[in-house]
Amino acid sequence: MRLLVLTAAALAVAGYASQEADAAGEGETSPGSSPEEDSKTKPYVAPQVEGLHWVETFDGDVWSRWTPSSNERYNGRFTVEKRKQEALVGDVGLLVPAEAKHYGVATVFAPLEGKPDVPFVIQLEVKFQDGLTCGGSYVKLFNSESGQARDFDNETPYVIMFGPDRCGATDKVHFILRHKSPKTQEWEEKHFKDPPNVPHDQLSHLYGLVINPDNTFEIQIDGQRKAEGSLLTSMQPPVNPPKEIDDPFDKKPADWVEEAMMDDPEASKPDDWDEDEPSTIVDTDVQMPAGWREDAEPKIADPAASRPDDWDDEEDGEWEPPMIPNPDCKVGCGKWKPPMKSNPKYKGKWHAPRIDNPDYKGIWKPKQVPNPNYFVDEAPCVLPRINAVGIDIWTMNGGILFDNMLLSTSVEAATSFADQSWRLRSQLEELQKPSRKKGGIFEMIKGDIVPLCITATAIVLATLWCCCMRSGVPPPPKPARSDNAKSEKKESRAASAKEGTSSESSKKAAEDDSTKNGGKSQQEKEEKPKAKKPEEGGLGDIDSGDS
């Protein structure tokens, strides 16, 4: 016990020494951040925006450009804040401050209309500072007919919805295109069939969608292509409807048979087929084992146990002796039951064999008729007019931060903007990740050599002190537990009863032996020379007597 106490004290001293060493090391650097910390951050510099149709860095007077929705369903309010852990110091973004709320905000800009020979690029940066378990962080591109951003809400028709979303079984980067039918003039949502998953971390990530002039597209995460497809073949439902459709007036004939197989009408159940036979029966060949006691219980009250003297019926309840295995049940006790075996006569429920159905005509399908709404759009990549971006989300996680949104018709300009903004931040965030010391155990020892030496010296000295000061005299017996500890008394009462019985039996046997030997045992005990008192030595107990 003393060794443990002294070891703990030594570790405490070593810990204090380590803190002092760290404090001294910190004092050697200049006030403010250390050089290592300085290498993990950089001052924010606004990126160049040449070649971009629209860009939003959330610098300056944000609320002169963005307007919260006037719809009452949006009980959350965006704020413009710095990140909790900055990489580009001073940079801000659009923050979702609280969870379990609806957020709606939009901005209007100069219209962008698709052209046949140029790509379309949307890009945005999102950071889940508190993680994301259930919530969206996507944006909607739409045409604001009124030109008023406050009119935007969840019912506003959009052209593209793009961005990460995760909740329950949903974990994907949405890409939804709303396409207008030239025949019906109706807008229909077209969902990408194989969207990529959302990264599971709290770092800043760049999400990009590039729609090419040949109708192909790709979804990028952090500048890397994660999914690709074609607007003509990868959307569900397809952009272009089928040329033919089911005839809505065609009905299946009443005598149409779709069952390929049928019960054999000529088959009948055999006379010896008994459906009532059980699957298992009693094995009559097995007899009760010799020595099995059907009249005995598996456990009996311990006959050697006795009621403790201090048992209180009012406080402890009625005393009952502990139960022990019945020594007469070595083979078994209680009602014996023979085992079950498989019934050789069991056949189960009879079924007629199946045969080919002569009336089978196949699965009925309505006849095909020309689709009155059929059309072919060979260039859905040419998008309609877009002049606004809106965020309409509900989330159970706060701390979502949007930044560096853009629309462009130049992939190179969007990439250059990302290199000046997200890529710089991402490189710094990688440096800010907590990492283990390189070099293994030797580097760890080298870095903490002073506290380790102090700890080792203290443990050695404590061990030697305990060995030198150890007494040869046996320690006094531990004091008996208090009579008031009723709970402990109950737990040990059965064991005490057994020990008492055994002790009395041993004592009586000793007295009988003493009587037979004419009292010599007591005399020999008195004449036996006393053992020499052990001497105290520097390395423990040393007994000079014969062993």
MIDOGU-928275 format. One record per residue (C-alpha): x, y, z. Coordinates in pm, whole numbers, padded with zeros to 5 digits, always signed. Each point is the difference from the previous one (the first is absolute). Layout:
REM MIDOGU-928275
XYZ ...
This chain:
REM MIDOGU-928275
+00000+00000+00000 +00284+00237+00093 +00168-00079-00332 -00314+00102-00191 -00031+00324+00195 +00363+00092-00055 -00020-00091-00371 -00304+00224-00040 +00184+00281+00176 +00299-00051-00231 -00223+00019-00308 -00159+00317+00132 +00344+00156+00047 +00095-00106-00351 -00320+00147-00142 +00067+00329+00176 +00354-00002-00138 -00135-00064-00350 -00240+00294+00034 +00283+00222+00120 +00214-00111-00294 -00282+00070-00245 -00059+00339+00159 +00368+00080-00024 +00000-00106-00363 -00298+00221-00074 +00170+00289+00170 +00291-00021-00242 -00225+00087-00299 -00122+00346-00076 -00340+00114+00126 -00299-00109-00208 -00011-00308-00219 +00301-00230-00034 +00187-00039-00331 -00162-00340-00044 -00346+00151+00045 +00086+00280-00241 +00083-00260-00266 -00352-00144+00037 -00183+00327-00072 +00021+00276-00254 -00170+00337-00024 -00305-00003-00224 +00038+00164-00339 -00306+00036-00220 +00037-00217-00313 -00008+00140-00352 -00338-00034-00172 +00086+00065-00365 -00186-00225-00242 -00281-00087+00242 -00361+00094-00073 -00099+00021+00368 +00197-00058+00317 -00077+00037+00371 +00278+00003+00263 -00224+00150+00273 +00241+00288+00048 -00119+00353+00058 -00366+00093+00043 -00154-00346-00050 -00357+00100+00089 -00008+00260-00272 +00031-00292-00246 -00187-00279+00182 -00355+00016+00136 -00169-00240+00244 -00321-00157-00125 -00321+00170+00112 -00171-00339+00046 -00084-00062+00366 +00111-00364-00017 +00362+00113+00018 +00062+00037+00373 +00378-00010-00034 +00218+00300-00084 +00334-00025-00177 +00296+00198+00134 +00335+00096-00149 +00281-00135+00219 +00360-00112+00008 +00076-00370+00029 +00047-00155+00343 +00354-00097-00099 +00139+00237-00256 +00243-00096-00272 -00028+00316-00211 -00018+00248+00284 -00277+00258-00039 -00200-00191-00262 -00375-00023+00067 -00290-00204-00132 -00378-00040+00022 -00068-00194+00321 -00289-00218+00115 +00022+00090+00372 -00258-00234+00155 -00146-00344-00059 -00361-00116-00044 -00105+00301-00208 -00101+00090-00355 +00227+00246-00180 -00085+00195-00314 +00201+00272-00173 +00060+00108-00362 +00185+00245-00220 -00068+00136-00349 +00268+00075-00261 +00039+00068-00370 -00173-00273-00207 +00198-00291-00139 -00143-00191-00297 +00141-00321-00143 +00179-00005-00332 +00059-00299-00230 +00379+00004-00004 +00098+00095+00355 +00000-00199+00325 -00189+00088+00313 +00175-00009+00338 -00139+00035+00352 +00237-00018+00296 -00038+00048+00375 +00198-00064+00315 -00165-00158+00306 +00143-00081+00343 -00183-00207+00264 +00163+00149+00308 -00214-00210+00238 -00032-00299-00233 -00311-00093-00199 -00243-00272+00109 -00326+00132-00142 -00023+00308-00214 +00040+00149-00346 +00257+00247-00129 -00098+00034-00364 -00088+00302-00210 -00270+00065-00260 +00054+00191-00325 -00317+00161-00130 -00143+00283-00201 -00158+00264+00221 -00284+00136-00208 -00077+00269+00254 +00365+00088+00048 -00059+00002+00377 +00216-00238+00203 -00240+00011+00296 -00263-00183-00209 +00214-00315-00005 -00127-00302+00200 -00033-00377-00024 -00269+00028-00270 +00208+00214-00234 +00066-00185-00330 +00371-00056-00051 +00217-00109-00291 +00278-00184+00187 +00032-00123+00357 +00354-00093+00095 +00191-00077+00319 +00048-00243+00287 -00284-00152+00201 +00004-00262+00275 -00276-00139+00222 -00084-00362+00078 +00049-00211-00312 +00068+00312-00210 +00369+00081-00043 +00071+00160-00335 +00094+00308-00194 -00325+00099-00170 -00021+00084-00366 -00358+00065-00111 -00085+00163-00332 -00349+00138-00058 -00079-00026-00370 -00287+00164-00185 -00201-00207-00248 -00052+00185-00332 -00324-00195-00047 -00172+00046+00338 +00198+00303+00123 +00032-00180+00333 +00320-00018+00205 +00112-00343+00122 +00282-00092+00239 +00275-00221-00142 +00222-00158+00270 +00352-00127-00060 -00015-00376+00056 +00350-00055+00150 +00099+00300+00215 +00318-00020+00214 +00002-00012+00380 +00071+00297+00225 +00342+00007+00177 -00025-00100+00368 +00219+00257+00173 +00002+00361+00118 +00241+00139-00260 -00078+00250-00272 -00104-00170-00324 -00054+00137-00349 -00303-00128-00194 -00013+00060-00374 -00233-00084-00289 +00119+00034-00359 -00254-00041-00284 +00175-00032-00336 -00129+00104-00345 -00031-00369-00101 -00254-00065+00281 +00253-00184+00216 +00055+00119+00354 +00216-00075+00300 -00030+00059+00372 +00324+00100+00170 +00096-00006+00367 +00316+00189+00087 +00082+00036-00369 -00012-00378-00061 -00264-00165-00220 -00217-00222+00223 -00288-00075-00241 -00084+00059-00364 -00283-00059-00242 -00209+00131-00285 -00311+00214+00018 -00150-00226-00267 +00057-00336+00172 +00090+00049+00370 -00307+00182+00130 -00313-00151+00150 -00255+00041-00146 +00173+00059-00336 +00013+00350-00139 -00158-00121-00324 -00320-00203+00050 -00054-00338-00172 -00133+00000-00355 -00276-00246+00092 -00197-00049+00318 -00251-00248+00140 -00348+00041-00140 -00193+00143+00297 -00324-00151-00137 +00127-00352-00054 -00124-00256+00259 +00106-00358+00070 -00257-00257-00132 -00191-00191+00267 +00117-00339-00135 +00367+00096-00013 +00209-00255+00192 +00335+00122+00142 +00086-00312+00207 +00263-00206-00179 -00040-00303+00233 -00305-00167+00150 -00093-00290+00232 -00032-00332-00177 -00381-00055-00007 +00044-00378-00042 +00217-00045+00308 -00150-00112+00332 +00132-00054+00350 +00121-00360+00065 -00212-00207+00240 +00292-00054+00239 +00080+00373+00021 -00079+00107+00356 +00022+00376+00037 -00066-00026+00374 +00326-00180+00078 +00229+00226+00210 +00353+00077-00118 +00155-00138+00325 -00099-00275+00242 +00120-00135+00337 +00300-00232-00026 -00133-00313+00178 +00334-00181-00030 +00164+00231+00255 -00047-00099+00366 +00041+00206+00313 +00368-00015+00112 +00084-00212+00304 +00031+00215+00310 -00241+00267-00119 -00201+00126+00301 -00346+00117-00106 -00102+00045+00364 +00288+00240+00083 +00057+00367-00066 +00315+00123-00182 +00081+00236+00290 -00054-00035+00374 +00047+00214+00309 +00353-00018+00141 -00030-00231+00306 +00323+00138+00145 -00125+00359+00003 -00147+00151+00318 -00177+00320+00075 +00250+00276+00097 -00023+00126+00357 -00040+00360-00107 -00280-00067-00251 -00291+00238+00051 -00328-00124-00151 -00157+00345+00011 +00289+00163-00179 +00143-00286-00205 -00318-00201-00068 -00057-00368+00061 +00326-00191-00008 +00037-00265-00266 +00300-00232-00034 +00201+00028-00324 -00069-00250-00278 +00266-00245-00118 +00005-00262-00279 -00165-00325+00110 +00275-00264+00044 -00253-00268-00100 -00041+00158-00344 +00327-00103-00158 -00191-00167-00284 -00306+00222+00006 -00307+00100+00199 -00356+00103-00074 -00251-00125-00251 +00184-00188-00277 -00113+00052-00356 +00113-00214-00294 +00156+00185-00296 -00182+00066-00329 +00096-00141-00339 -00105+00056-00361 -00324-00169-00098 +00064-00240-00292 -00371+00015-00093 -00009+00379-00024 -00071+00134-00350 -00156+00339+00066 -00279+00162-00194 -00060-00149-00342 +00018+00224-00306 -00084-00091-00354 +00298+00008-00236 +00036+00300-00230 -00025-00026-00376 +00014+00243-00291 -00319+00201-00039 -00142-00063-00350 -00199+00326+00019 +00302+00216+00086 +00026+00310-00221 +00277+00192+00174 +00009+00321+00203 -00254+00239-00140 +00115+00343-00106 -00208+00280-00146 +00066+00076-00361 +00228+00286-00091 -00130+00318-00159 +00180+00314-00118 +00084+00239+00285 -00189+00323-00064 +00254+00187+00217 +00306-00144-00171 +00281+00238-00086 +00375-00007-00046 +00221+00260+00162 +00346-00066-00133 +00160+00280+00198 -00133+00010+00359 +00346+00132+00089 -00114+00339-00127 -00160+00123+00319 -00282+00253+00025 +00038+00344+00152 +00144+00010+00355 +00027+00319+00202 -00015-00109+00364 +00146-00239+00256 -00193-00108+00307 +00064-00218+00304 -00305-00185+00131 +00103-00254+00265 -00107-00165+00322 +00272-00141+00223 +00050-00171+00336 +00361+00119+00010 +00128+00351+00052 +00342+00125-00104 -00051-00050-00377 +00196+00270-00183 -00037+00092-00369 +00266+00194-00188 +00145+00079-00343 -00300-00070-00223 +00028+00064-00371 -00164-00046-00340 +00218-00002-00308 +00024-00106-00361 +00374-00058+00036 +00136-00310+00173 +00348+00155+00009 -00122+00316+00175 -00188-00206+00260 +00311-00214+00062 +00219+00309+00038 -00243+00149+00252 +00000-00328+00198 +00381-00002+00006 +00001+00346+00157 -00264-00080+00260 -00100-00356+00090 +00330-00168-00093 +00203+00236+00221 -00240-00058+00288 -00002-00378-00052 +00380-00020+00012 +00006+00194+00327 -00279-00210+00151 +00203-00312-00075 +00291+00151+00194 -00235+00086+00287 -00107-00362+00045 +00130-00146+00328 +00280-00242-00082 +00214-00241+00198 +00371+00068+00038 +00210-00156-00272 +00293-00231+00079 -00177-00241+00235 +00094-00060+00362 +00350+00149-00029 -00132+00338-00112 -00253-00004+00283 +00275-00075+00255 +00224+00266-00150 -00273+00260+00022 -00085-00078+00365 +00340-00108+00135 -00006+00219+00313 -00335-00112+00146 +00075-00363-00095 +00332+00006+00188 -00164+00157+00306 -00275-00262-00005 +00243-00293-00030 +00224+00133+00284 -00297+00055+00230 -00137-00352-00060 +00341-00162+00069 +00048+00197+00323 -00353-00081+00115 +00055-00372-00064 +00329-00006+00197 -00154+00194+00289 -00289-00246+00029 +00237-00298-00003 +00234+00146+00265 -00275+00116+00235 -00211-00314-00027 -00061-00154+00343 +00031-00371+00075 -00283+00008+00249 -00324-00121-00149 -00261+00277-00032 -00277+00005+00258 -00325-00167-00102 -00253+00218-00174 -00279+00124+00227 -00329-00181-00025 -00273+00160-00198 -00256+00208+00183 -00309-00180+00132 -00205+00271-00164 +00102-00111-00352 -00316-00203-00042 +00037-00037-00374 +00345-00159+00030 -00124-00221+00284 -00275-00141-00222 +00240-00079-00285 +00252-00190+00220 -00249-00168+00238 -00024-00324-00195 +00379-00032-00027 +00041+00077+00371 -00246-00273+00089 +00198-00257-00200 +00332+00110+00148 -00143-00014+00355 -00114-00357-00049 +00336-00105-00143 +00190+00176+00282 -00204-00171+00272 +00058-00339-00160 +00376+00060-00025 +00017+00116+00363 -00189-00306+00123 +00229-00233-00199 +00306+00168+00151 -00135-00044+00352 -00063-00370-00064 +00357-00047-00126 +00133+00180+00306 -00196-00228+00234 +00126-00313-00175 +00359+00117+00025 -00032+00065+00372 +00029+00376-00029 +00339-00022-00167 -00093+00241-00274 -00042+00287+00243 +00321-00095+00185 +00200-00022-00321 -00137+00339-00102 +00120+00155+00327 +00345-00167-00018 +00057+00109-00365 +00263+00279-00001 -00116+00340-00114 +00101+00110-00348 +00261+00267-00013 -00120+00346-00083 +00081+00077-00361 +00265+00259-00049 -00047+00303-00219 +00227+00009-00296 +00057+00240-00286 -00141-00242-00261 -00313-00123+00177 -00068-00262+00268 +00308-00205+00101 -00059-00298+00234 +00321-00123+00165 -00170-00318+00122 +00003-00331-00183 -00240-00029-00286 
